Amino acid sequence: MSLALTTPAYVVDAERIRRNAEILAGIKARTGCKLLLALKAFSMPAAAPLLQGVLDGTWTKADYYGHLKDGFNFMAPYGKRAEQATRDEIEATKKAIMDRPFRISKGPLKDNKGVEKVAAGAEVSADDRQAINWLVEGVS
């Protein structure tokens, strides 16, 4: 049998996906874990029904990177030798960061060669921050 395919084409072994789903089902049964399908990473809707029976849900990217204020990011405990004056200064700085909007990617920003990359008043989006491939002026 001859099959004409438009290229580029993605060919998937459906039986292998079914076997992998059985392996995942076994892991779930042994551990009680939940399985989520990362939609940004898995972009083959035709194969989704083969996994549907073993999945607990799906996940899509969200622009959330956490902060000190909500406890997502936190500082390690102070060591025994940290002086109280040092602790106080650190806590004051931490409070200042939490109490004001912290816009690390707000322009004007220049690269390390002096070329303006972000105009005055503009801000780099969360997605664009992930793709920055230049050094900020003053950073080496």
PyMOL commands that place a pseudoatom at each C-alpha (Angstrom):
pseudoatom trace, name=CA, resn=MET, resi=1, chain=A, elem=C, hetatm=0, pos=[0.000, 0.000, 0.000]
pseudoatom trace, name=CA, resn=SER, resi=2, chain=A, elem=C, hetatm=0, pos=[1.318, 3.411, -0.920]
pseudoatom trace, name=CA, resn=LEU, resi=3, chain=A, elem=C, hetatm=0, pos=[0.480, 6.469, 1.133]
pseudoatom trace, name=CA, resn=ALA, resi=4, chain=A, elem=C, hetatm=0, pos=[1.200, 10.003, -0.050]
pseudoatom trace, name=CA, resn=LEU, resi=5, chain=A, elem=C, hetatm=0, pos=[2.137, 12.383, 2.751]
pseudoatom trace, name=CA, resn=THR, resi=6, chain=A, elem=C, hetatm=0, pos=[2.528, 16.107, 2.666]
pseudoatom trace, name=CA, resn=THR, resi=7, chain=A, elem=C, hetatm=0, pos=[5.829, 17.049, 4.225]
pseudoatom trace, name=CA, resn=PRO, resi=8, chain=A, elem=C, hetatm=0, pos=[6.817, 17.934, 6.775]
pseudoatom trace, name=CA, resn=ALA, resi=9, chain=A, elem=C, hetatm=0, pos=[4.667, 15.265, 8.433]
pseudoatom trace, name=CA, resn=TYR, resi=10, chain=A, elem=C, hetatm=0, pos=[4.609, 13.932, 11.969]
pseudoatom trace, name=CA, resn=VAL, resi=11, chain=A, elem=C, hetatm=0, pos=[4.134, 10.192, 12.199]
pseudoatom trace, name=CA, resn=VAL, resi=12, chain=A, elem=C, hetatm=0, pos=[3.205, 8.759, 15.569]
pseudoatom trace, name=CA, resn=ASP, resi=13, chain=A, elem=C, hetatm=0, pos=[3.026, 5.144, 16.658]
pseudoatom trace, name=CA, resn=ALA, resi=14, chain=A, elem=C, hetatm=0, pos=[-0.451, 4.974, 18.243]
pseudoatom trace, name=CA, resn=GLU, resi=15, chain=A, elem=C, hetatm=0, pos=[0.324, 1.620, 19.870]
pseudoatom trace, name=CA, resn=ARG, resi=16, chain=A, elem=C, hetatm=0, pos=[3.342, 3.122, 21.631]
pseudoatom trace, name=CA, resn=ILE, resi=17, chain=A, elem=C, hetatm=0, pos=[1.180, 5.962, 22.955]
pseudoatom trace, name=CA, resn=ARG, resi=18, chain=A, elem=C, hetatm=0, pos=[-1.306, 3.369, 24.271]
pseudoatom trace, name=CA, resn=ARG, resi=19, chain=A, elem=C, hetatm=0, pos=[1.541, 1.443, 25.975]
pseudoatom trace, name=CA, resn=ASN, resi=20, chain=A, elem=C, hetatm=0, pos=[2.863, 4.675, 27.505]
pseudoatom trace, name=CA, resn=ALA, resi=21, chain=A, elem=C, hetatm=0, pos=[-0.643, 5.451, 28.777]
pseudoatom trace, name=CA, resn=GLU, resi=22, chain=A, elem=C, hetatm=0, pos=[-0.698, 2.001, 30.463]
pseudoatom trace, name=CA, resn=ILE, resi=23, chain=A, elem=C, hetatm=0, pos=[2.666, 2.764, 32.096]
pseudoatom trace, name=CA, resn=LEU, resi=24, chain=A, elem=C, hetatm=0, pos=[1.322, 6.117, 33.315]
pseudoatom trace, name=CA, resn=ALA, resi=25, chain=A, elem=C, hetatm=0, pos=[-1.823, 4.423, 34.660]
pseudoatom trace, name=CA, resn=GLY, resi=26, chain=A, elem=C, hetatm=0, pos=[0.408, 2.054, 36.624]
pseudoatom trace, name=CA, resn=ILE, resi=27, chain=A, elem=C, hetatm=0, pos=[2.394, 4.939, 38.082]
pseudoatom trace, name=CA, resn=LYS, resi=28, chain=A, elem=C, hetatm=0, pos=[-0.856, 6.638, 39.115]
pseudoatom trace, name=CA, resn=ALA, resi=29, chain=A, elem=C, hetatm=0, pos=[-2.121, 3.456, 40.750]
pseudoatom trace, name=CA, resn=ARG, resi=30, chain=A, elem=C, hetatm=0, pos=[1.117, 2.928, 42.723]
pseudoatom trace, name=CA, resn=THR, resi=31, chain=A, elem=C, hetatm=0, pos=[1.714, 6.526, 43.797]
pseudoatom trace, name=CA, resn=GLY, resi=32, chain=A, elem=C, hetatm=0, pos=[-1.645, 8.288, 43.817]
pseudoatom trace, name=CA, resn=CYS, resi=33, chain=A, elem=C, hetatm=0, pos=[-0.177, 11.096, 41.704]
pseudoatom trace, name=CA, resn=LYS, resi=34, chain=A, elem=C, hetatm=0, pos=[-2.193, 13.221, 39.286]
pseudoatom trace, name=CA, resn=LEU, resi=35, chain=A, elem=C, hetatm=0, pos=[-1.303, 13.383, 35.595]
pseudoatom trace, name=CA, resn=LEU, resi=36, chain=A, elem=C, hetatm=0, pos=[-1.724, 16.589, 33.654]
pseudoatom trace, name=CA, resn=LEU, resi=37, chain=A, elem=C, hetatm=0, pos=[-1.117, 17.145, 29.975]
pseudoatom trace, name=CA, resn=ALA, resi=38, chain=A, elem=C, hetatm=0, pos=[0.985, 20.239, 29.270]
pseudoatom trace, name=CA, resn=LEU, resi=39, chain=A, elem=C, hetatm=0, pos=[-0.836, 21.669, 26.264]
pseudoatom trace, name=CA, resn=LYS, resi=40, chain=A, elem=C, hetatm=0, pos=[1.997, 23.941, 25.154]
pseudoatom trace, name=CA, resn=ALA, resi=41, chain=A, elem=C, hetatm=0, pos=[4.357, 20.966, 25.002]
pseudoatom trace, name=CA, resn=PHE, resi=42, chain=A, elem=C, hetatm=0, pos=[1.898, 18.468, 23.504]
pseudoatom trace, name=CA, resn=SER, resi=43, chain=A, elem=C, hetatm=0, pos=[0.381, 19.872, 20.345]
pseudoatom trace, name=CA, resn=MET, resi=44, chain=A, elem=C, hetatm=0, pos=[-0.985, 16.783, 18.657]
pseudoatom trace, name=CA, resn=PRO, resi=45, chain=A, elem=C, hetatm=0, pos=[-4.769, 16.868, 19.183]
pseudoatom trace, name=CA, resn=ALA, resi=46, chain=A, elem=C, hetatm=0, pos=[-5.269, 13.656, 17.178]
pseudoatom trace, name=CA, resn=ALA, resi=47, chain=A, elem=C, hetatm=0, pos=[-3.329, 11.684, 19.801]
pseudoatom trace, name=CA, resn=ALA, resi=48, chain=A, elem=C, hetatm=0, pos=[-5.116, 13.194, 22.806]
pseudoatom trace, name=CA, resn=PRO, resi=49, chain=A, elem=C, hetatm=0, pos=[-7.947, 10.594, 22.856]
pseudoatom trace, name=CA, resn=LEU, resi=50, chain=A, elem=C, hetatm=0, pos=[-5.333, 7.873, 23.327]
pseudoatom trace, name=CA, resn=LEU, resi=51, chain=A, elem=C, hetatm=0, pos=[-4.258, 9.494, 26.602]
pseudoatom trace, name=CA, resn=GLN, resi=52, chain=A, elem=C, hetatm=0, pos=[-7.631, 10.802, 27.775]
pseudoatom trace, name=CA, resn=GLY, resi=53, chain=A, elem=C, hetatm=0, pos=[-8.457, 7.837, 30.008]
pseudoatom trace, name=CA, resn=VAL, resi=54, chain=A, elem=C, hetatm=0, pos=[-5.348, 8.220, 32.148]
pseudoatom trace, name=CA, resn=LEU, resi=55, chain=A, elem=C, hetatm=0, pos=[-5.238, 12.036, 32.472]
pseudoatom trace, name=CA, resn=ASP, resi=56, chain=A, elem=C, hetatm=0, pos=[-6.598, 13.990, 35.427]
pseudoatom trace, name=CA, resn=GLY, resi=57, chain=A, elem=C, hetatm=0, pos=[-6.647, 17.262, 33.547]
pseudoatom trace, name=CA, resn=THR, resi=58, chain=A, elem=C, hetatm=0, pos=[-4.646, 19.669, 31.450]
pseudoatom trace, name=CA, resn=TRP, resi=59, chain=A, elem=C, hetatm=0, pos=[-2.310, 22.535, 32.162]
pseudoatom trace, name=CA, resn=THR, resi=60, chain=A, elem=C, hetatm=0, pos=[-1.566, 25.660, 30.183]
pseudoatom trace, name=CA, resn=LYS, resi=61, chain=A, elem=C, hetatm=0, pos=[1.122, 28.234, 30.819]
pseudoatom trace, name=CA, resn=ALA, resi=62, chain=A, elem=C, hetatm=0, pos=[0.244, 31.167, 33.031]
pseudoatom trace, name=CA, resn=ASP, resi=63, chain=A, elem=C, hetatm=0, pos=[2.292, 34.298, 33.485]
pseudoatom trace, name=CA, resn=TYR, resi=64, chain=A, elem=C, hetatm=0, pos=[2.888, 33.913, 37.201]
pseudoatom trace, name=CA, resn=TYR, resi=65, chain=A, elem=C, hetatm=0, pos=[6.374, 34.054, 38.605]
pseudoatom trace, name=CA, resn=GLY, resi=66, chain=A, elem=C, hetatm=0, pos=[5.634, 34.505, 42.306]
pseudoatom trace, name=CA, resn=HIS, resi=67, chain=A, elem=C, hetatm=0, pos=[6.646, 37.185, 44.791]
pseudoatom trace, name=CA, resn=LEU, resi=68, chain=A, elem=C, hetatm=0, pos=[7.934, 37.679, 48.281]
pseudoatom trace, name=CA, resn=LYS, resi=69, chain=A, elem=C, hetatm=0, pos=[4.569, 39.096, 49.346]
pseudoatom trace, name=CA, resn=ASP, resi=70, chain=A, elem=C, hetatm=0, pos=[2.576, 35.946, 48.597]
pseudoatom trace, name=CA, resn=GLY, resi=71, chain=A, elem=C, hetatm=0, pos=[5.233, 33.599, 49.938]
pseudoatom trace, name=CA, resn=PHE, resi=72, chain=A, elem=C, hetatm=0, pos=[5.976, 31.945, 46.593]
pseudoatom trace, name=CA, resn=ASN, resi=73, chain=A, elem=C, hetatm=0, pos=[9.538, 33.256, 46.864]
pseudoatom trace, name=CA, resn=PHE, resi=74, chain=A, elem=C, hetatm=0, pos=[11.113, 33.430, 50.273]
pseudoatom trace, name=CA, resn=MET, resi=75, chain=A, elem=C, hetatm=0, pos=[14.420, 33.891, 51.993]
pseudoatom trace, name=CA, resn=ALA, resi=76, chain=A, elem=C, hetatm=0, pos=[16.233, 31.097, 53.767]
pseudoatom trace, name=CA, resn=PRO, resi=77, chain=A, elem=C, hetatm=0, pos=[16.462, 31.413, 57.550]
pseudoatom trace, name=CA, resn=TYR, resi=78, chain=A, elem=C, hetatm=0, pos=[19.259, 33.534, 58.926]
pseudoatom trace, name=CA, resn=GLY, resi=79, chain=A, elem=C, hetatm=0, pos=[22.330, 31.733, 60.151]
pseudoatom trace, name=CA, resn=LYS, resi=80, chain=A, elem=C, hetatm=0, pos=[23.237, 31.842, 63.834]
pseudoatom trace, name=CA, resn=ARG, resi=81, chain=A, elem=C, hetatm=0, pos=[26.059, 34.303, 63.148]
pseudoatom trace, name=CA, resn=ALA, resi=82, chain=A, elem=C, hetatm=0, pos=[23.949, 36.886, 61.289]
pseudoatom trace, name=CA, resn=GLU, resi=83, chain=A, elem=C, hetatm=0, pos=[24.039, 40.061, 63.369]
pseudoatom trace, name=CA, resn=GLN, resi=84, chain=A, elem=C, hetatm=0, pos=[20.766, 41.739, 64.331]
pseudoatom trace, name=CA, resn=ALA, resi=85, chain=A, elem=C, hetatm=0, pos=[21.702, 44.969, 62.500]
pseudoatom trace, name=CA, resn=THR, resi=86, chain=A, elem=C, hetatm=0, pos=[22.223, 42.955, 59.301]
pseudoatom trace, name=CA, resn=ARG, resi=87, chain=A, elem=C, hetatm=0, pos=[18.916, 41.145, 59.783]
pseudoatom trace, name=CA, resn=ASP, resi=88, chain=A, elem=C, hetatm=0, pos=[17.119, 44.441, 60.345]
pseudoatom trace, name=CA, resn=GLU, resi=89, chain=A, elem=C, hetatm=0, pos=[18.597, 45.949, 57.174]
pseudoatom trace, name=CA, resn=ILE, resi=90, chain=A, elem=C, hetatm=0, pos=[17.628, 42.906, 55.120]
pseudoatom trace, name=CA, resn=GLU, resi=91, chain=A, elem=C, hetatm=0, pos=[14.073, 42.891, 56.513]
pseudoatom trace, name=CA, resn=ALA, resi=92, chain=A, elem=C, hetatm=0, pos=[13.704, 46.622, 55.766]
pseudoatom trace, name=CA, resn=THR, resi=93, chain=A, elem=C, hetatm=0, pos=[14.857, 46.075, 52.172]
pseudoatom trace, name=CA, resn=LYS, resi=94, chain=A, elem=C, hetatm=0, pos=[12.513, 43.086, 51.815]
pseudoatom trace, name=CA, resn=LYS, resi=95, chain=A, elem=C, hetatm=0, pos=[9.591, 45.185, 53.086]
pseudoatom trace, name=CA, resn=ALA, resi=96, chain=A, elem=C, hetatm=0, pos=[10.455, 48.006, 50.667]
pseudoatom trace, name=CA, resn=ILE, resi=97, chain=A, elem=C, hetatm=0, pos=[10.430, 45.549, 47.759]
pseudoatom trace, name=CA, resn=MET, resi=98, chain=A, elem=C, hetatm=0, pos=[7.043, 44.155, 48.818]
pseudoatom trace, name=CA, resn=ASP, resi=99, chain=A, elem=C, hetatm=0, pos=[5.475, 47.578, 49.447]
pseudoatom trace, name=CA, resn=ARG, resi=100, chain=A, elem=C, hetatm=0, pos=[6.195, 49.161, 46.068]
pseudoatom trace, name=CA, resn=PRO, resi=101, chain=A, elem=C, hetatm=0, pos=[5.677, 48.084, 42.497]
pseudoatom trace, name=CA, resn=PHE, resi=102, chain=A, elem=C, hetatm=0, pos=[8.949, 46.625, 41.353]
pseudoatom trace, name=CA, resn=ARG, resi=103, chain=A, elem=C, hetatm=0, pos=[9.325, 47.102, 37.603]
pseudoatom trace, name=CA, resn=ILE, resi=104, chain=A, elem=C, hetatm=0, pos=[12.702, 45.634, 36.750]
pseudoatom trace, name=CA, resn=SER, resi=105, chain=A, elem=C, hetatm=0, pos=[11.945, 45.629, 33.025]
pseudoatom trace, name=CA, resn=LYS, resi=106, chain=A, elem=C, hetatm=0, pos=[10.569, 49.168, 32.625]
pseudoatom trace, name=CA, resn=GLY, resi=107, chain=A, elem=C, hetatm=0, pos=[12.338, 51.424, 30.151]
pseudoatom trace, name=CA, resn=PRO, resi=108, chain=A, elem=C, hetatm=0, pos=[14.402, 53.144, 29.253]
pseudoatom trace, name=CA, resn=LEU, resi=109, chain=A, elem=C, hetatm=0, pos=[16.720, 50.156, 29.008]
pseudoatom trace, name=CA, resn=LYS, resi=110, chain=A, elem=C, hetatm=0, pos=[19.846, 49.949, 26.887]
pseudoatom trace, name=CA, resn=ASP, resi=111, chain=A, elem=C, hetatm=0, pos=[21.960, 46.943, 26.085]
pseudoatom trace, name=CA, resn=ASN, resi=112, chain=A, elem=C, hetatm=0, pos=[25.602, 46.733, 27.109]
pseudoatom trace, name=CA, resn=LYS, resi=113, chain=A, elem=C, hetatm=0, pos=[26.583, 48.401, 23.818]
pseudoatom trace, name=CA, resn=GLY, resi=114, chain=A, elem=C, hetatm=0, pos=[24.417, 51.463, 24.494]
pseudoatom trace, name=CA, resn=VAL, resi=115, chain=A, elem=C, hetatm=0, pos=[21.611, 50.562, 22.055]
pseudoatom trace, name=CA, resn=GLU, resi=116, chain=A, elem=C, hetatm=0, pos=[18.147, 51.357, 23.403]
pseudoatom trace, name=CA, resn=LYS, resi=117, chain=A, elem=C, hetatm=0, pos=[16.155, 48.128, 23.695]
pseudoatom trace, name=CA, resn=VAL, resi=118, chain=A, elem=C, hetatm=0, pos=[13.126, 49.349, 25.685]
pseudoatom trace, name=CA, resn=ALA, resi=119, chain=A, elem=C, hetatm=0, pos=[11.794, 52.882, 25.233]
pseudoatom trace, name=CA, resn=ALA, resi=120, chain=A, elem=C, hetatm=0, pos=[11.187, 55.181, 28.209]
pseudoatom trace, name=CA, resn=GLY, resi=121, chain=A, elem=C, hetatm=0, pos=[7.930, 54.258, 29.936]
pseudoatom trace, name=CA, resn=ALA, resi=122, chain=A, elem=C, hetatm=0, pos=[7.536, 50.984, 28.040]
pseudoatom trace, name=CA, resn=GLU, resi=123, chain=A, elem=C, hetatm=0, pos=[7.711, 47.658, 29.857]
pseudoatom trace, name=CA, resn=VAL, resi=124, chain=A, elem=C, hetatm=0, pos=[8.862, 44.259, 28.672]
pseudoatom trace, name=CA, resn=SER, resi=125, chain=A, elem=C, hetatm=0, pos=[6.046, 41.690, 28.826]
pseudoatom trace, name=CA, resn=ALA, resi=126, chain=A, elem=C, hetatm=0, pos=[6.434, 38.477, 30.814]
pseudoatom trace, name=CA, resn=ASP, resi=127, chain=A, elem=C, hetatm=0, pos=[6.699, 36.425, 27.616]
pseudoatom trace, name=CA, resn=ASP, resi=128, chain=A, elem=C, hetatm=0, pos=[9.259, 38.807, 26.083]
pseudoatom trace, name=CA, resn=ARG, resi=129, chain=A, elem=C, hetatm=0, pos=[11.377, 38.678, 29.260]
pseudoatom trace, name=CA, resn=GLN, resi=130, chain=A, elem=C, hetatm=0, pos=[11.795, 34.959, 28.645]
pseudoatom trace, name=CA, resn=ALA, resi=131, chain=A, elem=C, hetatm=0, pos=[13.333, 35.673, 25.246]
pseudoatom trace, name=CA, resn=ILE, resi=132, chain=A, elem=C, hetatm=0, pos=[15.764, 38.495, 26.096]
pseudoatom trace, name=CA, resn=ASN, resi=133, chain=A, elem=C, hetatm=0, pos=[19.139, 37.674, 24.543]
pseudoatom trace, name=CA, resn=TRP, resi=134, chain=A, elem=C, hetatm=0, pos=[21.062, 40.844, 25.409]
pseudoatom trace, name=CA, resn=LEU, resi=135, chain=A, elem=C, hetatm=0, pos=[22.820, 42.220, 28.480]
pseudoatom trace, name=CA, resn=VAL, resi=136, chain=A, elem=C, hetatm=0, pos=[21.466, 45.319, 30.186]
pseudoatom trace, name=CA, resn=GLU, resi=137, chain=A, elem=C, hetatm=0, pos=[23.758, 48.334, 30.246]
pseudoatom trace, name=CA, resn=GLY, resi=138, chain=A, elem=C, hetatm=0, pos=[26.032, 48.199, 33.266]
pseudoatom trace, name=CA, resn=VAL, resi=139, chain=A, elem=C, hetatm=0, pos=[25.870, 44.399, 33.533]
pseudoatom trace, name=CA, resn=SER, resi=140, chain=A, elem=C, hetatm=0, pos=[28.848, 42.439, 32.335]
for i in range(1, 140): cmd.bond("trace and resi %d" % i, "trace and resi %d" % (i + 1))
show_as sticks, trace
zoom trace
